[in-house]
Amino acid sequence: MPDLSIPQHILDQIVAHARELAPFECCGLLAGKDKMVTHLYRITNIVAVEGAQNLSTFDDDKIAHLERLSPEERAEIAFVMDMGDFSAAKKDIRKNGLDLQAVYHSHPKDPARPSQTDIKIATDYEEIWQRINLPVPAYLLVSLMHSPAADIRTYWITGGQVRPADIHIS
């Protein structure tokens, strides 16, 4: 039995999102029921779109550093989800009686495997998911490294450990 079932049309939407935002990373949430993804929520990557001044978790030195970077250099930083978009998605997931199934993001120039930053963030978020009453999600990565082909892989990241998730494409 697969860990997750994802319809092809949702995977196609994720790849389209990744291509639209390249060279920046895209990010979003996948929700559904009973290990079946039915809803995609695009989340704004505020590092890519608005720059660092809106990152309340960054100190002044980091903000100044990020603002000195070109958009191309900033694209290498990764992604930070817009909390307004995230909250709206979370509210819609609950309203529709769905469960969070996966967090997705793209790697425009790197393989579809979690970076050290991805692993650290996922590990840090393990307790946050519980606090906001959401299950620990799988992590779906899409690589555009060998464009036009997209490589899509999904992982479980818990306790700093990464293991592949078994995905069925429907």
MARBA-3410 file (N, C-alpha, C, O; in Angstrom, 1 decimal):
170
0.9,-1.2,0.0,0.0,0.0,0.0,0.9,1.3,0.0,1.8,1.4,0.9 ~ 0.7,2.2,-1.0,1.5,3.4,-1.0,1.3,4.3,0.2,0.2,4.3,0.7 ~ 2.3,5.1,0.5,2.2,6.1,1.5,1.3,7.2,1.1,0.6,7.8,2.0 ~ 1.2,7.5,-0.2,0.4,8.6,-0.7,0.0,8.3,-2.1,0.8,7.8,-2.9 ~ -1.2,8.8,-2.5,-1.6,8.7,-3.9,-1.9,10.1,-4.4,-2.6,10.9,-3.8
-1.3,10.4,-5.5,-1.4,11.8,-6.1,-1.8,11.7,-7.5,-1.2,11.1,-8.3 ~ -2.9,12.4,-7.9,-3.3,12.4,-9.3,-2.3,13.1,-10.2,-1.7,14.1,-9.8 ~ -2.2,12.6,-11.4,-1.3,13.2,-12.4,-1.5,14.7,-12.6,-0.6,15.5,-12.7 ~ -2.8,15.1,-12.6,-3.1,16.5,-12.9,-2.6,17.4,-11.8,-2.2,18.6,-12.0 ~ -2.5,16.9,-10.5,-1.9,17.7,-9.5,-0.4,17.8,-9.6,0.2,18.9,-9.4
0.2,16.7,-10.0,1.7,16.7,-10.2,2.0,17.7,-11.4,3.0,18.4,-11.3 ~ 1.2,17.7,-12.4,1.3,18.6,-13.5,1.3,20.1,-13.0,2.0,20.9,-13.5 ~ 0.3,20.4,-12.1,0.2,21.7,-11.6,1.4,22.1,-10.8,1.9,23.3,-10.8 ~ 2.0,21.2,-10.0,3.2,21.5,-9.2,4.4,21.8,-10.2,5.1,22.7,-9.9 ~ 4.5,21.0,-11.2,5.6,21.2,-12.2,5.4,22.6,-12.9,6.4,23.3,-13.1
4.2,22.9,-13.2,3.9,24.2,-13.8,4.2,25.4,-12.9,4.8,26.4,-13.3 ~ 3.9,25.2,-11.6,4.2,26.2,-10.6,5.7,26.3,-10.5,6.2,27.5,-10.4 ~ 6.5,25.2,-10.5,7.9,25.3,-10.4,8.5,26.0,-11.6,9.4,26.8,-11.5 ~ 8.0,25.8,-12.8,8.5,26.4,-14.0,8.2,27.9,-14.0,9.0,28.7,-14.4 ~ 7.0,28.3,-13.5,6.6,29.7,-13.4,7.6,30.5,-12.5,7.9,31.6,-12.9
8.0,29.9,-11.4,8.8,30.6,-10.4,10.3,30.5,-10.7,11.0,31.3,-10.1 ~ 10.7,29.6,-11.5,12.2,29.4,-11.7,12.7,30.8,-12.2,12.1,31.5,-13.0 ~ 13.9,31.2,-11.7,14.9,30.4,-10.9,14.6,30.3,-9.4,15.4,29.7,-8.7 ~ 13.5,30.9,-9.0,13.2,30.8,-7.6,12.5,29.5,-7.3,12.0,28.8,-8.2 ~ 12.5,29.1,-6.0,11.8,27.9,-5.6,10.3,28.2,-5.4,10.0,29.3,-4.9
9.4,27.3,-5.8,8.0,27.4,-5.5,7.7,26.6,-4.3,8.6,25.8,-3.9 ~ 6.6,26.8,-3.6,6.2,26.0,-2.5,4.7,26.0,-2.3,4.0,26.8,-2.8 ~ 4.3,25.0,-1.6,2.8,24.8,-1.4,2.5,23.6,-0.6,3.4,22.9,-0.1 ~ 1.2,23.4,-0.4,0.7,22.3,0.4,-0.2,21.4,-0.4,-0.9,21.8,-1.4 ~ -0.2,20.1,-0.1,-1.1,19.1,-0.7,-2.0,18.6,0.4,-1.5,18.2,1.5
-3.3,18.5,0.2,-4.2,18.0,1.2,-5.1,17.0,0.6,-5.3,16.9,-0.6 ~ -5.8,16.2,1.4,-6.7,15.2,1.0,-7.2,14.3,2.2,-7.1,14.7,3.3 ~ -7.7,13.1,1.9,-8.1,12.2,2.9,-7.6,10.8,2.6,-7.4,10.5,1.4 ~ -7.4,10.1,3.6,-7.0,8.7,3.5,-5.8,8.5,2.5,-5.9,7.6,1.6 ~ -4.8,9.2,2.7,-3.6,9.1,1.9,-3.8,9.5,0.4,-2.9,9.2,-0.4
-4.9,10.1,0.0,-5.2,10.5,-1.3,-5.2,12.0,-1.4,-6.0,12.7,-0.8 ~ -4.3,12.6,-2.2,-4.2,14.0,-2.4,-5.3,14.4,-3.4,-5.5,13.9,-4.4 ~ -6.1,15.4,-2.9,-7.2,16.0,-3.8,-7.1,17.5,-4.0,-7.8,18.0,-4.9 ~ -6.3,18.2,-3.1,-6.3,19.6,-3.2,-4.8,20.1,-3.2,-4.0,19.6,-2.4 ~ -4.5,21.1,-4.0,-3.2,21.8,-4.1,-3.4,23.2,-3.6,-4.3,23.9,-4.1
-2.5,23.7,-2.8,-2.5,25.1,-2.3,-1.2,25.7,-2.6,-0.2,25.3,-2.0 ~ -1.2,26.6,-3.6,0.1,27.3,-3.9,0.3,28.3,-2.7,-0.6,29.0,-2.3 ~ 1.5,28.4,-2.3,1.9,29.3,-1.2,3.0,30.2,-1.8,3.9,29.8,-2.4 ~ 2.8,31.5,-1.5,3.8,32.5,-2.0,5.1,32.3,-1.3,5.2,32.1,-0.1 ~ 6.2,32.3,-2.1,7.6,32.2,-1.5,8.0,33.7,-1.4,8.4,34.3,-2.3
8.0,34.2,-0.1,8.3,35.6,0.1,9.7,35.9,-0.1,10.0,37.1,-0.4 ~ 10.6,35.0,0.0,12.0,35.3,-0.4,12.1,35.7,-1.8,12.8,36.6,-2.2 ~ 11.5,34.9,-2.7,11.5,35.1,-4.1,10.8,36.4,-4.5,11.3,37.2,-5.4 ~ 9.6,36.5,-4.0,8.7,37.6,-4.5,8.9,38.9,-3.9,9.0,39.9,-4.6 ~ 9.0,39.0,-2.6,9.1,40.3,-1.9,10.4,40.6,-1.3,10.6,41.8,-1.0
11.3,39.7,-1.3,12.6,39.9,-0.7,12.5,39.7,0.8,11.5,39.3,1.4 ~ 13.6,40.1,1.5,13.8,39.7,2.9,13.1,40.6,3.9,13.0,40.2,5.0 ~ 12.7,41.8,3.5,12.3,42.8,4.5,11.0,42.3,5.2,10.7,42.8,6.3 ~ 10.3,41.3,4.7,9.1,40.8,5.3,9.3,39.5,6.1,8.4,38.9,6.6 ~ 10.6,39.2,6.3,10.9,38.0,7.1,11.1,38.3,8.6,12.2,38.7,9.0
10.0,38.2,9.3,10.1,38.6,10.7,11.0,37.7,11.5,11.5,38.1,12.6 ~ 11.3,36.5,11.0,12.2,35.6,11.7,13.7,35.9,11.5,14.6,35.4,12.1 ~ 13.9,36.9,10.5,15.3,37.2,10.2,15.7,38.4,11.0,15.0,39.4,11.2 ~ 17.0,38.4,11.5,17.5,39.6,12.2,17.9,40.7,11.2,18.0,40.4,10.0 ~ 18.2,41.9,11.6,18.6,43.0,10.7,19.8,42.7,9.9,19.8,43.1,8.7
20.8,42.0,10.4,22.0,41.7,9.6,21.6,40.8,8.5,22.1,40.9,7.4 ~ 20.8,39.7,8.7,20.4,38.8,7.7,19.6,39.5,6.6,19.8,39.3,5.4 ~ 18.7,40.4,7.0,17.9,41.2,6.1,18.7,42.0,5.2,18.6,42.0,4.0 ~ 19.7,42.7,5.8,20.6,43.6,5.1,21.4,42.7,4.1,21.6,43.1,2.9 ~ 21.9,41.6,4.5,22.6,40.7,3.6,21.7,40.2,2.4,22.2,40.3,1.3
20.5,39.8,2.7,19.6,39.3,1.6,19.3,40.4,0.7,19.2,40.2,-0.5 ~ 19.1,41.7,1.2,18.8,42.8,0.3,19.9,43.2,-0.6,19.7,43.7,-1.7 ~ 21.1,42.8,-0.3,22.3,43.1,-1.1,22.4,42.1,-2.3,23.1,42.4,-3.3 ~ 21.8,41.0,-2.1,21.9,39.9,-3.1,21.0,40.3,-4.3,20.0,40.9,-4.2 ~ 21.5,39.8,-5.5,20.7,39.9,-6.7,19.5,38.9,-6.6,19.6,38.0,-5.8
18.4,39.1,-7.4,17.4,38.1,-7.4,17.9,36.7,-7.7,17.4,35.8,-7.1 ~ 18.9,36.6,-8.6,19.4,35.3,-8.9,20.1,34.7,-7.7,19.9,33.5,-7.4 ~ 20.9,35.5,-6.9,21.5,35.0,-5.7,20.5,34.7,-4.6,20.6,33.7,-3.9 ~ 19.5,35.5,-4.5,18.4,35.3,-3.5,17.7,34.0,-3.8,17.2,33.3,-2.9 ~ 17.6,33.6,-5.1,16.9,32.4,-5.5,17.6,31.2,-4.9,16.9,30.1,-4.7
18.9,31.3,-4.6,19.6,30.2,-4.0,19.3,30.0,-2.5,19.6,28.9,-2.0 ~ 18.7,30.9,-1.9,18.5,30.9,-0.5,17.4,29.8,-0.1,17.5,29.3,1.0 ~ 16.5,29.6,-0.9,15.4,28.6,-0.6,14.1,29.3,-0.6,13.9,30.3,-1.4 ~ 13.2,28.9,0.3,11.9,29.5,0.3,11.4,29.7,1.7,11.9,29.0,2.6 ~ 10.6,30.7,1.8,9.9,30.9,3.1,8.4,31.2,2.8,8.1,32.1,2.0
7.6,30.3,3.3,6.1,30.4,3.0,5.5,31.7,3.6,5.8,32.1,4.7 ~ 4.7,32.3,2.8,3.9,33.5,3.3,2.9,33.0,4.3,2.1,32.1,4.0 ~ 3.0,33.5,5.5,2.1,33.0,6.6,0.6,33.3,6.3,-0.2,32.6,6.8 ~ 0.3,34.4,5.6,-1.1,34.7,5.2,-1.6,33.6,4.3,-2.7,33.1,4.6 ~ -0.9,33.2,3.3,-1.3,32.1,2.4,-1.4,30.8,3.1,-2.3,30.1,3.0
-0.4,30.6,4.0,-0.4,29.3,4.8,-1.6,29.2,5.7,-2.3,28.2,5.7 ~ -1.9,30.3,6.4,-3.1,30.3,7.3,-4.4,30.1,6.5,-5.3,29.4,6.9 ~ -4.5,30.8,5.3,-5.7,30.6,4.5,-5.8,29.1,4.0,-6.9,28.6,4.0 ~ -4.7,28.5,3.6,-4.7,27.1,3.2,-5.1,26.2,4.4,-6.0,25.3,4.2 ~ -4.5,26.5,5.5,-4.8,25.7,6.7,-6.3,25.7,7.1,-7.0,24.7,7.4
-6.9,26.9,7.0,-8.3,27.2,7.3,-9.2,26.4,6.3,-10.2,25.8,6.7 ~ -8.8,26.5,5.0,-9.6,25.8,4.0,-9.5,24.3,4.1,-10.5,23.5,3.9 ~ -8.3,23.8,4.5,-8.1,22.3,4.7,-9.0,21.9,5.8,-9.7,20.8,5.7 ~ -9.1,22.6,6.9,-10.0,22.2,8.0,-11.5,22.3,7.6,-12.3,21.5,8.0 ~ -11.8,23.4,6.9,-13.2,23.7,6.5,-13.7,22.5,5.7,-14.9,22.1,5.8
-12.8,22.0,4.8,-13.2,20.9,3.9,-13.0,19.5,4.5,-13.2,18.5,3.8 ~ -12.6,19.4,5.8,-12.5,18.2,6.5,-11.3,17.4,5.9,-11.4,16.1,5.9 ~ -10.3,18.0,5.4,-9.2,17.4,4.8,-8.0,17.3,5.8,-8.1,17.8,6.9 ~ -7.0,16.5,5.4,-5.8,16.4,6.2,-4.6,16.9,5.3,-4.6,16.7,4.1 ~ -3.6,17.6,6.0,-2.4,17.9,5.3,-1.7,16.6,4.9,-1.5,15.7,5.7
-1.3,16.5,3.6,-0.7,15.2,3.2,0.8,15.5,2.9,1.6,14.6,3.2 ~ 1.1,16.6,2.3,2.5,16.9,1.9,2.8,18.4,1.7,1.9,19.2,1.5 ~ 4.0,18.7,2.0,4.5,20.1,1.6,5.4,19.9,0.4,6.2,18.9,0.3 ~ 5.2,20.8,-0.6,6.0,20.6,-1.8,6.8,21.9,-2.0,6.4,23.0,-1.6 ~ 8.0,21.7,-2.7,8.7,22.8,-3.2,9.6,22.4,-4.3,9.8,21.2,-4.5
10.2,23.3,-5.0,11.0,23.0,-6.2,12.5,23.3,-5.9,12.9,24.1,-5.1 ~ 13.3,22.6,-6.7,14.7,22.8,-6.7,15.0,23.1,-8.2,15.3,22.2,-9.0 ~ 15.1,24.4,-8.6,15.3,24.7,-10.0,16.6,24.2,-10.6,16.6,23.8,-11.8 ~ 17.7,24.2,-9.8,19.0,23.8,-10.3,19.6,22.6,-9.6,20.8,22.3,-9.8 ~ 18.9,22.0,-8.7,19.4,20.9,-7.9,18.6,19.7,-8.0,17.4,19.8,-8.4
19.1,18.5,-7.6,18.3,17.3,-7.6,17.1,17.3,-6.7,17.0,18.2,-5.8 ~ 16.2,16.4,-7.0,14.9,16.3,-6.2,15.2,15.5,-4.9,14.6,14.4,-4.7 ~ 16.1,16.0,-4.1,16.3,15.4,-2.8,16.5,16.5,-1.8,16.9,17.6,-2.1 ~ 16.1,16.2,-0.5,16.2,17.3,0.5,17.6,17.8,0.7,18.6,17.0,0.9 ~ 17.7,19.1,0.7,19.0,19.7,1.1,19.2,19.7,2.6,18.2,19.4,3.3
20.4,20.0,3.1,20.6,20.1,4.5,19.6,21.1,5.1,19.1,20.9,6.2 ~ 19.4,22.2,4.4,18.4,23.2,4.9,17.0,22.6,5.0,16.3,22.9,6.0 ~ 16.6,21.9,4.0,15.3,21.3,3.9,15.1,20.3,5.1,14.1,20.3,5.8 ~ 16.2,19.5,5.4,16.1,18.6,6.5,16.0,19.3,7.8,15.2,18.9,8.7 ~ 16.8,20.4,8.0,16.7,21.1,9.3,15.4,21.8,9.5,14.8,21.7,10.6
14.8,22.4,8.4,13.5,23.0,8.5,12.4,22.0,8.9,11.6,22.2,9.7 ~ 12.4,20.8,8.1,11.5,19.8,8.4,11.5,19.3,9.8,10.5,19.0,10.4 ~ 12.8,19.1,10.3,13.0,18.6,11.7,12.5,19.6,12.7,11.8,19.3,13.6 ~ 12.8,20.9,12.4,12.3,22.0,13.3,10.8,22.1,13.3,10.2,22.4,14.4 ~ 10.1,21.8,12.2,8.7,21.9,12.1,7.9,20.7,12.7,6.7,20.8,12.9
8.6,19.6,13.0,7.9,18.4,13.5,7.0,18.8,14.7,5.8,18.3,14.7 ~ 7.5,19.5,15.7,6.7,19.9,16.8,5.7,21.0,16.5,4.6,21.0,17.1 ~ 6.0,21.8,15.5,5.0,22.9,15.1,3.8,22.3,14.5,2.7,22.7,14.8 ~ 3.9,21.2,13.7,2.7,20.6,13.1,1.8,20.1,14.1,0.6,20.3,14.0 ~ 2.4,19.5,15.2,1.5,19.0,16.3,0.8,20.1,17.0,-0.4,20.0,17.3
1.5,21.2,17.2,0.9,22.4,17.9,-0.2,23.0,17.2,-1.2,23.5,17.8 ~ -0.2,23.0,15.8,-1.3,23.5,15.0,-2.2,22.4,14.5,-3.0,22.7,13.6 ~ -2.1,21.3,15.2,-3.1,20.2,14.9,-3.1,19.7,13.5,-4.1,19.4,12.9 ~ -1.9,19.6,12.9,-1.8,19.0,11.6,-0.8,17.8,11.7,0.2,17.9,12.4 ~ -1.0,16.8,10.9,-0.1,15.7,10.9,1.2,16.0,10.3,1.3,17.0,9.4
2.3,15.3,10.6,3.6,15.6,10.0,3.4,15.1,8.5,3.1,14.0,8.2 ~ 3.7,16.0,7.6,3.5,15.7,6.2,4.7,15.0,5.5,5.8,15.0,6.1 ~ 4.4,14.5,4.4,5.5,14.1,3.5,6.0,15.3,2.8,5.4,16.4,2.8 ~ 7.2,15.2,2.2,7.8,16.3,1.5,8.1,16.0,0.1,8.8,15.0,-0.2 ~ 7.4,16.7,-0.8,7.5,16.4,-2.3,8.5,17.5,-2.9,8.3,18.7,-2.7
9.5,17.0,-3.6,10.4,17.9,-4.3,10.3,17.7,-5.8,10.3,16.6,-6.2 ~ 10.4,18.8,-6.5,10.4,18.7,-8.0,11.7,19.4,-8.4,11.9,20.6,-8.1 ~ 12.5,18.7,-9.2,13.7,19.2,-9.7,13.5,19.6,-11.2,13.0,18.8,-12.0 ~ 14.0,20.8,-11.5,14.0,21.2,-12.9,15.4,21.2,-13.5,15.7,21.8,-14.6 ~ 16.3,20.5,-12.8,17.7,20.5,-13.1,17.9,20.0,-14.6,18.9,20.5,-15.2
17.2,19.0,-15.0,17.3,18.5,-16.4,16.1,18.9,-17.2,15.6,18.0,-18.0 ~ 15.7,20.1,-17.1,14.6,20.6,-17.9,14.8,20.4,-19.4,16.0,20.5,-19.8 ~ 13.8,20.0,-20.2,12.4,20.2,-19.8,11.8,19.1,-19.0,10.7,19.2,-18.5 ~ 12.6,18.0,-18.7,12.1,16.9,-17.9,12.1,17.4,-16.4,13.0,18.1,-16.0 ~ 11.0,17.0,-15.7,11.0,17.3,-14.2,11.1,16.0,-13.5,10.5,15.0,-13.9
11.9,16.0,-12.4,12.1,14.9,-11.6,11.3,15.1,-10.3,11.6,16.1,-9.6 ~ 10.3,14.3,-10.0,9.5,14.5,-8.7,9.8,13.3,-7.8,9.7,12.1,-8.2 ~ 10.1,13.6,-6.6,10.4,12.6,-5.5,9.8,13.1,-4.2,9.7,14.3,-4.0 ~ 9.4,12.1,-3.4,8.7,12.4,-2.2,9.4,11.7,-1.0,9.9,10.5,-1.2 ~ 9.5,12.4,0.1,10.2,11.8,1.3,9.5,12.0,2.6,8.6,12.9,2.7
9.8,11.2,3.5,9.4,11.4,4.9,10.7,12.0,5.6,11.8,11.4,5.5 ~ 10.6,13.0,6.4,11.7,13.6,7.1,11.3,13.7,8.6,10.5,14.5,8.9 ~ 11.8,12.8,9.4,11.5,12.8,10.8,12.8,12.6,11.6,13.6,11.8,11.3 ~ 12.9,13.4,12.7,14.1,13.3,13.5,15.4,13.5,12.8,16.4,12.9,13.2 ~ 15.4,14.3,11.8,16.6,14.6,11.0,16.9,13.5,10.0,17.9,13.6,9.3
16.1,12.4,9.9,16.3,11.3,9.0,15.4,11.4,7.8,14.3,11.8,7.9 ~ 15.9,11.0,6.7,15.2,11.1,5.4,15.0,9.7,4.9,15.9,8.9,4.8 ~ 13.8,9.4,4.5,13.5,8.1,3.8,12.5,8.4,2.7,11.6,9.2,2.9 ~ 12.7,7.7,1.6,11.7,7.9,0.5,10.3,7.5,0.9,10.1,6.5,1.6 ~ 9.4,8.2,0.3,7.9,7.9,0.5,7.5,7.1,-0.7,8.0,7.4,-1.9
6.6,6.2,-0.6,6.1,5.4,-1.7,4.9,6.1,-2.2,3.9,6.3,-1.5 ~ 4.9,6.6,-3.5,3.9,7.3,-4.1,3.2,6.6,-5.2,3.9,5.9,-6.0 ~ 1.9,6.6,-5.2,1.2,6.1,-6.4,0.6,7.3,-7.2,0.0,8.1,-6.6 ~ 0.8,7.3,-8.5,0.3,8.3,-9.3,-1.0,7.8,-10.0,-1.0,6.8,-10.6 ~ -2.1,8.6,-9.7,-3.4,8.1,-10.2,-3.8,9.0,-11.4,-4.9,8.7,-11.9
END
